[in-house]
Amino acid sequence: MSYLSDFEYAKLDAHVFPGMIVETQCISDATTGQRKVPQTKIWNVERTLGKGGFGEVRLETHKNEKRAVKRIWATGSTFKVQYERELMALLEFSKPKYKESAVFVGFLGWFQDPESVYLAMEYVPLGDLEDNIATVGGQIGEAQVRQIAVQILEGLKIMH
């Protein structure tokens, strides 16, 4: 399968509005025997989790579901190369053969509007490694350091 078809397969039918995303999925309903029944989810933008040079990551919620969505702004000449590279990596490492290792954040799909590309990912409420170390006073024990190092090295092994 080519990356273009992988891109299209992972693309979500979503429309961006101020403060919310309206996403439509076609789900088969076994109880009624109907195939591809459209279901709409409204994702509310709760807050910004972080910002960087190319965009921001924000928390979105739908009922009891949560996801982190990275918004990459469509500015600059390297924009398309930047988001396509990241999208290819997310597609690759969300394949079933890598899920068992549990070292990568789950990828849920992507969508776009005229100004940005959005990458929807599993929300990890504990945050990143830096945040976790800061919550325990900036110091962690040797056993934890070993455990973290093993997880990082496992991810690098898979990536290479």
DRENTOR-704400 format. One line per field, with one value per atom (N, C-alpha, C, O): residue number from 1; residue in one letter; atom name; y, z, x negated. Coordinates in Angstrom, 1 decimal. Each point is the difference from the previous one (the first is absolute). Layout:
% DRENTOR-704400
resi <- c(NUM  ...)
resn <- c(A  ...)
name <- c(CA  ...)
py <- c(Y  ...)
pz <- c(Z  ...)
px <- c(X  ...)
END
This chain:
% DRENTOR-704400
resi <- c(1  1  1  1  2  2  2  2  3  3  3  3  4  4  4  4  5  5  5  5  6  6  6  6  7  7  7  7  8  8  8  8  9  9  9  9  10  10  10  10  11  11  11  11  12  12  12  12  13  13  13  13  14  14  14  14  15  15  15  15  16  16  16  16  17  17  17  17  18  18  18  18  19  19  19  19  20  20  20  20  21  21  21  21  22  22  22  22  23  23  23  23  24  24  24  24  25  25  25  25  26  26  26  26  27  27  27  27  28  28  28  28  29  29  29  29  30  30  30  30  31  31  31  31  32  32  32  32  33  33  33  33  34  34  34  34  35  35  35  35  36  36  36  36  37  37  37  37  38  38  38  38  39  39  39  39  40  40  40  40  41  41  41  41  42  42  42  42  43  43  43  43  44  44  44  44  45  45  45  45  46  46  46  46  47  47  47  47  48  48  48  48  49  49  49  49  50  50  50  50  51  51  51  51  52  52  52  52  53  53  53  53  54  54  54  54  55  55  55  55  56  56  56  56  57  57  57  57  58  58  58  58  59  59  59  59  60  60  60  60  61  61  61  61  62  62  62  62  63  63  63  63  64  64  64  64  65  65  65  65  66  66  66  66  67  67  67  67  68  68  68  68  69  69  69  69  70  70  70  70  71  71  71  71  72  72  72  72  73  73  73  73  74  74  74  74  75  75  75  75  76  76  76  76  77  77  77  77  78  78  78  78  79  79  79  79  80  80  80  80  81  81  81  81  82  82  82  82  83  83  83  83  84  84  84  84  85  85  85  85  86  86  86  86  87  87  87  87  88  88  88  88  89  89  89  89  90  90  90  90  91  91  91  91  92  92  92  92  93  93  93  93  94  94  94  94  95  95  95  95  96  96  96  96  97  97  97  97  98  98  98  98  99  99  99  99  100  100  100  100  101  101  101  101  102  102  102  102  103  103  103  103  104  104  104  104  105  105  105  105  106  106  106  106  107  107  107  107  108  108  108  108  109  109  109  109  110  110  110  110  111  111  111  111  112  112  112  112  113  113  113  113  114  114  114  114  115  115  115  115  116  116  116  116  117  117  117  117  118  118  118  118  119  119  119  119  120  120  120  120  121  121  121  121  122  122  122  122  123  123  123  123  124  124  124  124  125  125  125  125  126  126  126  126  127  127  127  127  128  128  128  128  129  129  129  129  130  130  130  130  131  131  131  131  132  132  132  132  133  133  133  133  134  134  134  134  135  135  135  135  136  136  136  136  137  137  137  137  138  138  138  138  139  139  139  139  140  140  140  140  141  141  141  141  142  142  142  142  143  143  143  143  144  144  144  144  145  145  145  145  146  146  146  146  147  147  147  147  148  148  148  148  149  149  149  149  150  150  150  150  151  151  151  151  152  152  152  152  153  153  153  153  154  154  154  154  155  155  155  155  156  156  156  156  157  157  157  157  158  158  158  158  159  159  159  159  160  160  160  160)
resn <- c(M  M  M  M  S  S  S  S  Y  Y  Y  Y  L  L  L  L  S  S  S  S  D  D  D  D  F  F  F  F  E  E  E  E  Y  Y  Y  Y  A  A  A  A  K  K  K  K  L  L  L  L  D  D  D  D  A  A  A  A  H  H  H  H  V  V  V  V  F  F  F  F  P  P  P  P  G  G  G  G  M  M  M  M  I  I  I  I  V  V  V  V  E  E  E  E  T  T  T  T  Q  Q  Q  Q  C  C  C  C  I  I  I  I  S  S  S  S  D  D  D  D  A  A  A  A  T  T  T  T  T  T  T  T  G  G  G  G  Q  Q  Q  Q  R  R  R  R  K  K  K  K  V  V  V  V  P  P  P  P  Q  Q  Q  Q  T  T  T  T  K  K  K  K  I  I  I  I  W  W  W  W  N  N  N  N  V  V  V  V  E  E  E  E  R  R  R  R  T  T  T  T  L  L  L  L  G  G  G  G  K  K  K  K  G  G  G  G  G  G  G  G  F  F  F  F  G  G  G  G  E  E  E  E  V  V  V  V  R  R  R  R  L  L  L  L  E  E  E  E  T  T  T  T  H  H  H  H  K  K  K  K  N  N  N  N  E  E  E  E  K  K  K  K  R  R  R  R  A  A  A  A  V  V  V  V  K  K  K  K  R  R  R  R  I  I  I  I  W  W  W  W  A  A  A  A  T  T  T  T  G  G  G  G  S  S  S  S  T  T  T  T  F  F  F  F  K  K  K  K  V  V  V  V  Q  Q  Q  Q  Y  Y  Y  Y  E  E  E  E  R  R  R  R  E  E  E  E  L  L  L  L  M  M  M  M  A  A  A  A  L  L  L  L  L  L  L  L  E  E  E  E  F  F  F  F  S  S  S  S  K  K  K  K  P  P  P  P  K  K  K  K  Y  Y  Y  Y  K  K  K  K  E  E  E  E  S  S  S  S  A  A  A  A  V  V  V  V  F  F  F  F  V  V  V  V  G  G  G  G  F  F  F  F  L  L  L  L  G  G  G  G  W  W  W  W  F  F  F  F  Q  Q  Q  Q  D  D  D  D  P  P  P  P  E  E  E  E  S  S  S  S  V  V  V  V  Y  Y  Y  Y  L  L  L  L  A  A  A  A  M  M  M  M  E  E  E  E  Y  Y  Y  Y  V  V  V  V  P  P  P  P  L  L  L  L  G  G  G  G  D  D  D  D  L  L  L  L  E  E  E  E  D  D  D  D  N  N  N  N  I  I  I  I  A  A  A  A  T  T  T  T  V  V  V  V  G  G  G  G  G  G  G  G  Q  Q  Q  Q  I  I  I  I  G  G  G  G  E  E  E  E  A  A  A  A  Q  Q  Q  Q  V  V  V  V  R  R  R  R  Q  Q  Q  Q  I  I  I  I  A  A  A  A  V  V  V  V  Q  Q  Q  Q  I  I  I  I  L  L  L  L  E  E  E  E  G  G  G  G  L  L  L  L  K  K  K  K  I  I  I  I  M  M  M  M  H  H  H  H)
name <- c(N  CA  C  O  N  CA  C  O  N  CA  C  O  N  CA  C  O  N  CA  C  O  N  CA  C  O  N  CA  C  O  N  CA  C  O  N  CA  C  O  N  CA  C  O  N  CA  C  O  N  CA  C  O  N  CA  C  O  N  CA  C  O  N  CA  C  O  N  CA  C  O  N  CA  C  O  N  CA  C  O  N  CA  C  O  N  CA  C  O  N  CA  C  O  N  CA  C  O  N  CA  C  O  N  CA  C  O  N  CA  C  O  N  CA  C  O  N  CA  C  O  N  CA  C  O  N  CA  C  O  N  CA  C  O  N  CA  C  O  N  CA  C  O  N  CA  C  O  N  CA  C  O  N  CA  C  O  N  CA  C  O  N  CA  C  O  N  CA  C  O  N  CA  C  O  N  CA  C  O  N  CA  C  O  N  CA  C  O  N  CA  C  O  N  CA  C  O  N  CA  C  O  N  CA  C  O  N  CA  C  O  N  CA  C  O  N  CA  C  O  N  CA  C  O  N  CA  C  O  N  CA  C  O  N  CA  C  O  N  CA  C  O  N  CA  C  O  N  CA  C  O  N  CA  C  O  N  CA  C  O  N  CA  C  O  N  CA  C  O  N  CA  C  O  N  CA  C  O  N  CA  C  O  N  CA  C  O  N  CA  C  O  N  CA  C  O  N  CA  C  O  N  CA  C  O  N  CA  C  O  N  CA  C  O  N  CA  C  O  N  CA  C  O  N  CA  C  O  N  CA  C  O  N  CA  C  O  N  CA  C  O  N  CA  C  O  N  CA  C  O  N  CA  C  O  N  CA  C  O  N  CA  C  O  N  CA  C  O  N  CA  C  O  N  CA  C  O  N  CA  C  O  N  CA  C  O  N  CA  C  O  N  CA  C  O  N  CA  C  O  N  CA  C  O  N  CA  C  O  N  CA  C  O  N  CA  C  O  N  CA  C  O  N  CA  C  O  N  CA  C  O  N  CA  C  O  N  CA  C  O  N  CA  C  O  N  CA  C  O  N  CA  C  O  N  CA  C  O  N  CA  C  O  N  CA  C  O  N  CA  C  O  N  CA  C  O  N  CA  C  O  N  CA  C  O  N  CA  C  O  N  CA  C  O  N  CA  C  O  N  CA  C  O  N  CA  C  O  N  CA  C  O  N  CA  C  O  N  CA  C  O  N  CA  C  O  N  CA  C  O  N  CA  C  O  N  CA  C  O  N  CA  C  O  N  CA  C  O  N  CA  C  O  N  CA  C  O  N  CA  C  O  N  CA  C  O  N  CA  C  O  N  CA  C  O  N  CA  C  O  N  CA  C  O  N  CA  C  O  N  CA  C  O  N  CA  C  O  N  CA  C  O  N  CA  C  O  N  CA  C  O  N  CA  C  O  N  CA  C  O  N  CA  C  O  N  CA  C  O  N  CA  C  O  N  CA  C  O  N  CA  C  O  N  CA  C  O  N  CA  C  O  N  CA  C  O  N  CA  C  O  N  CA  C  O  N  CA  C  O  N  CA  C  O  N  CA  C  O  N  CA  C  O  N  CA  C  O  N  CA  C  O  N  CA  C  O  N  CA  C  O  N  CA  C  O  N  CA  C  O  N  CA  C  O  N  CA  C  O)
py <- c(-1.2  1.2  1.2  0.1  0.9  1.2  1.0  -0.2  1.1  1.0  0.8  0.4  -0.1  0.8  -0.7  0.6  -1.9  -0.7  -0.2  0.1  -0.2  0.0  1.3  0.1  1.0  1.4  0.0  0.5  -0.9  0.1  -0.9  0.4  -1.6  -0.9  0.6  -0.2  0.9  0.5  1.4  0.6  0.0  1.3  -0.1  -0.8  1.7  0.1  1.0  1.0  -1.3  1.0  0.9  -0.2  1.3  1.0  1.4  0.3  0.5  1.4  0.8  -0.2  1.2  0.9  1.2  0.7  -0.5  1.2  0.6  -0.7  2.0  0.6  -0.8  -0.1  -0.4  -0.8  -1.4  -0.6  0.1  -1.4  -0.5  0.7  -2.1  -0.7  -0.9  -0.7  0.7  -0.9  -1.1  0.2  -1.4  -1.2  -1.0  -0.3  -0.2  -1.0  -1.3  0.0  -1.1  -1.3  -0.9  0.2  -1.0  -1.0  -1.3  -0.6  0.2  -1.2  -1.0  0.4  -1.7  -1.0  -0.3  -0.1  -0.1  -0.3  -1.4  -0.3  -0.6  -1.4  -0.3  -1.0  1.8  -0.3  0.3  -0.7  1.7  0.2  -0.5  0.0  -0.5  -0.6  1.1  -0.3  1.6  1.0  0.2  -0.1  0.4  0.2  1.5  0.7  -0.3  1.4  1.1  0.8  -0.9  1.0  1.2  -0.2  1.4  1.1  0.4  0.0  0.2  0.4  1.2  0.1  0.9  1.3  0.1  -0.2  0.6  0.3  1.5  0.5  0.2  1.4  0.0  -0.3  0.6  0.1  1.5  0.9  -0.7  1.4  0.2  -0.8  2.0  0.3  0.5  1.1  -1.8  0.3  1.0  1.0  -1.3  0.9  -0.4  -1.0  2.0  -0.3  -0.7  0.4  -1.5  -0.8  0.5  -0.1  0.7  0.5  0.7  -0.2  1.0  0.7  -0.1  -0.2  0.2  0.0  0.9  0.7  -0.8  0.8  -0.3  0.9  -2.1  -0.4  -0.1  -0.1  0.2  -0.2  -0.1  0.4  -1.1  -0.2  -1.4  -0.6  0.2  -1.3  0.4  0.7  -1.2  0.4  -1.3  -1.0  1.1  -1.0  0.2  1.1  -2.2  0.0  -1.1  -1.1  1.4  -1.0  -0.2  0.9  -2.1  -0.4  -0.9  -1.2  1.6  -0.7  -0.4  0.8  -2.1  -0.5  -0.3  -0.4  0.6  -0.2  1.2  1.2  -1.4  1.1  -0.4  -1.1  2.2  -0.2  1.2  1.1  -1.3  1.1  0.3  -1.0  2.2  0.3  1.1  1.1  -1.5  0.9  0.8  -0.6  1.9  0.9  0.5  0.7  -1.0  0.5  1.1  -0.2  1.4  1.2  -0.1  -0.4  0.8  -0.1  1.3  0.7  -0.5  1.1  -0.4  -1.1  1.8  -0.3  -1.1  -0.7  0.7  -0.8  -1.5  -0.9  0.6  -1.3  -0.7  -1.1  1.8  -0.5  -1.4  -0.9  0.7  -1.3  -1.1  -1.1  1.4  -1.1  -0.3  -1.2  2.2  -0.2  -0.9  -0.9  1.3  -0.8  -1.4  -0.9  0.8  -1.3  -1.0  -1.2  1.7  -0.8  -0.5  -1.2  2.1  -0.4  -0.9  -1.0  1.2  -0.8  -1.4  -1.0  0.8  -1.3  -0.7  -1.2  1.8  -0.6  -0.5  -1.1  2.0  -0.4  -1.2  -0.9  0.9  -1.1  -1.3  -1.1  1.2  -1.2  -0.6  -1.2  2.0  -0.5  -0.2  -0.4  0.6  -0.4  -1.3  -0.5  -0.2  -1.3  -1.0  0.1  -1.1  -1.0  -0.6  -0.3  0.1  -0.7  0.9  -0.6  1.9  0.8  0.3  0.5  -0.7  0.3  -0.8  0.4  -1.7  -0.8  0.6  -0.3  1.0  0.6  1.1  0.2  0.4  1.1  1.1  0.5  -0.2  1.1  1.3  1.0  -1.2  1.1  0.5  -0.9  2.1  0.6  -0.5  0.0  -0.4  -0.5  1.2  1.1  -1.4  0.9  -0.3  -1.1  2.1  -0.2  0.5  -0.4  1.2  0.5  1.4  0.7  -0.1  1.4  0.6  -0.6  2.0  0.8  1.3  0.3  0.5  1.3  1.0  -0.3  1.6  1.1  0.9  -0.4  1.5  0.7  0.6  0.3  -0.2  0.6  -1.0  0.4  -1.6  -0.9  -1.5  -0.3  -0.5  -1.5  -0.4  0.6  -1.5  -0.4  -1.5  -0.8  0.4  -1.4  -0.4  0.5  -1.4  -0.5  -1.2  -1.0  1.1  -1.0  -0.4  0.8  -1.9  -0.4  1.1  0.5  -0.2  0.9  -0.7  -1.0  1.4  -0.6  1.1  0.9  -1.2  1.0  0.4  1.0  -1.9  0.2  0.9  0.5  -0.1  0.9  -0.6  -1.2  2.0  -0.5  -0.3  0.3  -0.8  -0.4  1.2  -0.1  1.2  1.2  0.4  0.3  -0.3  0.4  -1.0  0.4  -1.7  -1.0  0.1  -0.1  0.4  0.2  1.3  0.0  1.0  1.3  -0.3  0.7  -1.5  -0.2  -0.7  0.0  -0.7  -0.7  0.8  -0.6  1.9  0.8  0.0  0.4  -0.9  0.0  -1.1  0.0  -0.9  -1.2  -1.3  -0.1  -0.9  -1.3  -1.0  0.2  -1.3  -1.1  -0.7  0.0  -0.7  -0.8  -1.1  -0.2  -0.4  -1.1  0.6  -0.6  1.8  0.7  0.4  -0.1  0.6  0.4  -1.1  0.1  -1.3  -1.2  -0.4  -0.3  0.4  -0.4  1.0  -0.4  1.7  1.0  -0.2  0.1  -0.4  -0.2  -1.2  0.0  -1.1  -1.2  0.4  -0.5  1.2  0.4  0.8  -0.2  1.2  0.9  -0.8  0.1  -1.0  -0.8  -1.0  -0.3  -0.2  -0.9  0.8  -0.6  1.8  0.8  0.3  -0.1  0.4  0.3  -1.3  0.1  -1.2  -1.3  -0.2  -0.4  0.6  -0.2  1.0  -0.4  1.6  1.0  -0.2  0.3  -1.0  -0.2  -1.4  -0.4)
pz <- c(0.0  0.0  0.0  0.8  -1.6  -0.1  1.1  0.7  -0.4  1.1  -0.3  0.9  -2.2  -0.4  0.5  0.5  -0.8  0.4  1.5  0.6  0.1  1.4  0.6  0.9  -1.6  0.4  -0.1  1.0  -2.1  -0.2  0.9  0.5  -0.2  0.9  1.4  0.6  -0.2  1.4  0.1  1.1  -2.2  0.0  0.6  -0.4  1.3  0.7  -0.8  -0.5  0.5  -0.6  1.1  0.8  -0.7  1.1  -0.5  -1.0  1.7  -0.4  1.3  1.1  -1.3  1.1  0.1  -0.9  2.2  0.3  1.3  0.6  -0.4  1.2  1.3  0.3  0.4  1.2  -0.1  1.0  -2.2  -0.2  -1.3  -1.0  0.9  -1.2  -0.2  1.0  -2.1  -0.3  -0.9  -1.2  1.7  -0.7  -0.3  0.9  -2.1  -0.4  -0.4  -0.7  1.3  -0.3  -0.5  0.5  -1.4  -0.5  0.7  -0.1  0.9  0.9  -0.5  -0.2  0.1  -0.2  1.2  1.1  -1.2  1.2  -0.1  -0.8  1.5  -0.1  0.5  -0.4  1.3  0.6  -1.1  0.0  -0.8  -1.1  -1.3  -1.0  0.9  -1.3  -1.0  -1.2  1.6  -0.9  0.0  1.0  -2.2  -0.2  -0.2  -0.6  1.1  -0.1  0.4  -0.9  2.1  0.5  0.5  0.9  -1.4  0.5  1.5  0.4  0.3  1.4  0.2  -0.5  1.2  0.1  1.5  0.9  -0.8  1.3  0.0  -0.9  2.0  0.2  1.0  1.2  -1.6  0.9  0.4  -0.9  2.2  0.5  0.3  0.6  -1.0  0.3  1.5  0.3  0.6  1.4  0.3  0.7  -1.1  0.4  -0.9  -0.6  0.6  -0.7  1.0  1.1  -1.6  0.8  -0.2  0.9  -2.1  -0.2  -1.4  -0.8  0.6  -1.2  -0.5  0.8  -2.1  -0.5  -1.3  -0.3  -0.4  -1.1  -1.2  -0.8  0.7  -1.2  0.4  -0.9  2.2  0.3  1.5  0.8  -0.5  1.4  0.2  -1.0  2.2  0.4  1.0  0.9  -1.2  0.9  0.4  -0.7  1.8  0.5  -0.6  0.1  -0.6  -0.5  0.7  0.2  0.1  0.6  -0.7  -0.6  0.7  -0.5  1.0  0.2  0.6  1.1  0.9  0.6  -0.4  0.9  -0.7  0.6  -1.9  -0.8  0.0  0.0  -0.1  -0.1  -1.1  -0.2  -0.4  -1.0  0.0  0.3  -0.7  -0.2  -1.5  -0.7  0.3  -1.4  -0.3  0.6  -1.4  -0.4  -1.2  -1.0  1.1  -1.1  -0.6  0.7  -1.9  -0.7  -1.0  -0.9  1.2  -0.8  -1.4  -0.2  -0.8  -1.4  -0.4  -0.9  1.5  -0.4  -0.3  0.5  -1.4  -0.3  -1.2  -0.2  -0.4  -1.2  0.4  -0.8  2.0  0.5  0.6  0.5  -0.5  0.7  -0.4  0.8  -2.1  -0.5  0.3  0.4  -0.6  0.3  1.5  0.3  0.5  1.5  0.4  0.7  -1.1  0.5  -0.7  0.7  -1.9  -0.7  0.7  0.1  0.3  0.7  1.3  0.3  0.4  1.3  -0.1  0.7  -1.7  -0.3  -0.4  0.4  -1.2  -0.4  1.2  0.1  0.8  1.2  0.9  0.5  -0.3  0.8  -0.7  0.8  -2.1  -0.7  0.2  0.3  -0.4  0.1  1.4  0.2  0.8  1.4  0.7  1.1  -1.9  0.6  -0.6  0.3  -1.1  -0.5  1.2  0.9  -1.1  1.1  0.5  1.2  -2.1  0.4  1.0  0.7  -0.6  0.9  1.3  1.0  -1.0  1.1  1.2  1.2  -1.4  1.1  0.9  1.2  -1.8  0.8  0.9  1.0  -1.3  0.8  0.3  1.1  -2.0  0.2  -0.9  0.1  -0.9  -0.9  0.4  0.3  -0.4  0.1  -1.1  -1.2  1.5  -1.1  -0.9  0.4  -1.7  -1.0  -0.4  -0.3  0.3  -0.3  -1.4  -0.4  -0.2  -1.4  -0.1  0.9  -2.1  -0.3  -0.8  -0.6  0.7  -0.8  -0.3  0.5  -1.3  -0.3  -0.3  -0.2  0.3  -0.5  -0.8  -0.2  -0.4  -0.9  0.7  -0.7  2.0  0.7  0.7  0.3  0.0  0.8  -0.3  -0.7  1.1  0.0  1.5  0.8  -0.5  1.4  0.1  -0.8  1.8  0.2  1.4  1.0  -1.1  1.2  0.6  -0.7  2.0  0.7  1.3  0.6  -0.1  1.4  1.0  -0.1  1.0  1.1  1.1  0.6  -0.1  1.1  1.1  0.0  1.0  1.1  0.8  0.6  -0.5  0.8  -0.6  0.6  -1.9  -0.6  -0.5  -0.1  -0.2  -0.5  1.1  1.2  -1.5  1.0  0.8  1.2  -1.8  0.7  1.1  1.1  -1.5  1.0  1.1  1.2  -1.5  1.1  1.0  1.2  -1.8  0.9  0.9  1.2  -1.8  0.7  1.2  1.0  -1.2  1.1  1.2  1.1  -1.3  1.2  0.5  0.5  -0.8  0.5  -0.8  0.4  -1.7  -0.9  0.2  -0.6  1.5  0.2  0.0  0.6  -1.2  0.0  0.4  -0.2  0.7  0.4  -1.1  -1.2  1.5  -1.0  -0.7  -1.2  2.0  -0.6  -1.0  -1.1  1.3  -0.9  -1.2  -1.2  1.4  -1.2  -0.9  -1.2  1.8  -0.8  -0.8  -1.2  1.8  -0.6  -1.2  -1.1  1.3  -1.0  -1.2  -1.1  1.5  -1.1  -0.8  -1.2  1.8  -0.8  -0.9  -1.2  1.6  -0.9  -1.1  -1.2  1.5  -1.1  -1.0  -1.2  1.7  -0.9  -0.8  -1.2  1.8  -0.8  -1.1  -1.1  1.3  -1.0  -1.1  -1.2  1.5  -0.9  -0.9  -1.2  1.9  -0.7  -1.1  -1.1  1.5  -0.9  -1.2  -1.2  1.5  -1.0  -1.0  -1.2  1.6  -0.9  -0.6  -0.8)
px <- c(-0.8  0.8  -0.9  -1.0  1.3  -0.8  0.4  1.0  -2.0  0.3  1.2  0.8  -0.5  1.1  1.3  0.9  -0.8  1.2  0.1  1.0  -2.2  0.0  0.5  0.8  -1.3  0.5  1.5  0.7  -0.2  1.5  0.8  1.0  -1.6  0.7  0.1  1.0  -2.0  0.0  0.7  0.1  0.3  0.6  1.4  0.8  -0.5  1.3  0.9  -0.5  1.8  1.0  0.3  1.0  -1.7  0.2  0.0  -0.7  1.5  0.1  -0.3  0.5  -1.4  -0.5  0.9  0.2  0.2  0.8  -0.7  -0.7  0.9  -0.6  0.5  1.1  -2.1  0.2  0.5  0.2  0.0  0.5  -0.4  -0.2  0.3  -0.2  1.2  0.4  0.2  1.1  -0.5  -0.4  0.4  -0.6  1.1  0.8  -0.7  0.9  -0.7  -0.9  1.4  -0.5  1.2  1.1  -1.4  1.0  -0.3  -1.0  2.0  -0.1  1.1  1.1  -1.5  1.0  0.7  -0.5  1.9  0.8  0.5  0.9  -1.5  0.3  1.5  0.6  -0.1  1.3  1.1  1.0  -1.2  1.0  -0.4  0.8  -2.1  -0.4  -0.4  -0.2  0.1  -0.3  -1.6  -0.6  0.2  -1.5  -0.2  0.8  -1.9  -0.5  1.0  0.4  0.1  0.9  -0.8  -0.8  1.1  -0.8  0.3  1.1  -2.2  0.1  -0.8  -1.2  1.7  -0.7  -0.5  0.7  -2.0  -0.5  -0.4  -0.6  0.9  -0.4  -1.1  0.2  -1.4  -1.2  -0.1  -0.2  0.2  -0.2  -1.5  -0.6  0.1  -1.4  0.0  0.6  -1.3  0.0  -1.1  0.3  -1.5  -1.1  -1.2  -0.1  -0.9  -1.2  -1.0  -0.1  -0.5  -0.9  -1.4  -0.9  0.6  -1.4  0.0  0.8  -1.9  -0.2  -1.4  -0.9  0.7  -1.4  -0.1  1.0  -2.1  -0.2  0.9  0.3  0.2  0.8  1.5  0.9  -0.5  1.4  0.2  -0.8  1.9  0.4  0.6  0.4  -0.4  0.7  1.1  -0.2  1.4  1.1  0.8  0.0  0.7  0.9  1.4  0.5  0.0  1.4  0.8  -0.6  1.8  0.9  1.3  0.5  0.0  1.3  0.6  -0.4  1.4  0.6  -1.2  -0.7  0.5  -1.1  -1.3  -1.0  1.0  -1.2  -0.9  0.5  -1.8  -1.0  -1.0  -0.4  -0.1  -1.1  -0.9  0.5  -1.7  -0.9  -0.1  -0.2  0.4  -0.1  -1.1  0.1  -1.0  -1.1  0.5  0.3  -0.3  0.3  -1.3  -0.7  0.5  -1.2  0.4  0.8  -1.2  0.4  -0.6  -1.2  2.0  -0.4  -0.8  0.5  -1.6  -0.9  -1.4  -0.4  -0.2  -1.4  -0.1  1.0  -2.1  -0.2  -0.2  0.2  -0.6  -0.3  1.2  -0.1  1.2  1.2  0.5  0.1  0.0  0.5  -1.0  0.4  -1.6  -1.1  0.1  -0.1  0.2  0.0  1.2  -0.2  1.4  1.1  0.1  0.4  -0.8  0.0  -1.0  0.3  -1.5  -0.9  0.5  -0.1  0.7  0.6  1.2  0.1  0.7  1.1  -0.4  0.6  -1.7  -0.5  -0.5  0.3  -1.0  -0.5  1.2  0.0  1.0  1.2  0.7  0.4  -0.3  0.7  -0.8  0.5  -1.8  -0.9  0.0  0.2  -0.3  -0.1  1.3  0.0  1.1  1.3  0.5  1.1  -2.0  0.4  0.0  -0.7  1.5  0.2  -1.3  -0.2  -0.8  -1.2  -0.8  -0.9  1.1  -0.7  0.9  -0.6  1.9  0.8  -0.3  0.1  -0.6  -0.3  -1.1  0.0  -0.9  -1.1  0.4  -0.6  1.7  0.6  -1.0  0.0  -0.8  -1.0  0.4  -0.7  1.7  0.4  1.5  0.8  -0.6  1.4  0.8  -0.4  1.7  0.9  0.4  0.3  -0.3  0.5  1.4  0.3  0.6  1.4  0.4  1.1  -1.9  0.4  -0.4  -0.5  0.8  -0.4  1.1  0.8  -0.8  1.0  -0.6  -1.1  1.7  -0.6  1.1  1.2  -1.6  0.8  -0.9  -1.2  1.7  -0.9  -1.3  -1.0  1.0  -1.1  -1.0  -1.1  1.6  -0.8  0.3  1.0  -1.9  0.2  0.0  -0.7  1.6  0.2  -0.3  0.5  -1.3  -0.3  0.6  -0.4  1.4  0.7  -0.7  -0.3  -0.1  -0.7  0.6  0.8  -1.2  0.4  -0.5  -1.1  2.0  -0.3  -0.6  0.5  -1.7  -0.7  0.1  -0.8  1.6  0.3  -1.3  0.0  -0.9  -1.2  -1.0  -0.9  1.1  -0.9  -1.2  -0.1  -0.9  -1.3  -1.0  0.3  -1.4  -1.0  -0.5  -0.1  -0.1  -0.5  1.1  -0.4  1.7  1.0  0.0  0.2  -0.4  0.1  -1.2  0.2  -1.4  -1.1  0.2  -0.4  0.9  0.3  0.9  -0.1  1.2  1.0  -0.6  0.6  -1.8  -0.6  -1.2  -1.0  1.0  -1.1  -1.3  -1.0  1.1  -1.1  -1.0  -1.1  1.4  -0.9  0.8  1.1  -1.7  0.6  -1.1  -1.2  1.7  -1.0  -0.6  0.4  -1.5  -0.7  0.8  -0.1  1.0  0.8  1.0  0.2  0.3  0.9  -0.8  0.5  -1.7  -0.8  -0.3  0.1  -0.4  -0.2  1.2  0.0  1.2  1.3  0.2  0.4  -0.6  0.3  -1.0  0.4  -1.7  -1.0  0.3  -0.2  0.7  0.4  1.1  0.0  1.0  1.1  -0.4  0.4  -1.3  -0.5  -0.8  0.1  -1.0  -0.8  0.8  -0.3  1.4  0.9  0.7  0.1  0.3  0.6  -1.1  0.4  -1.6  -1.0  -0.4  -0.2  0.2  -0.2  1.0  -0.3  1.6  1.1  -0.1  0.2  -0.6  0.0  -1.2  0.2  -1.2  -1.1  0.1  -0.8)
END
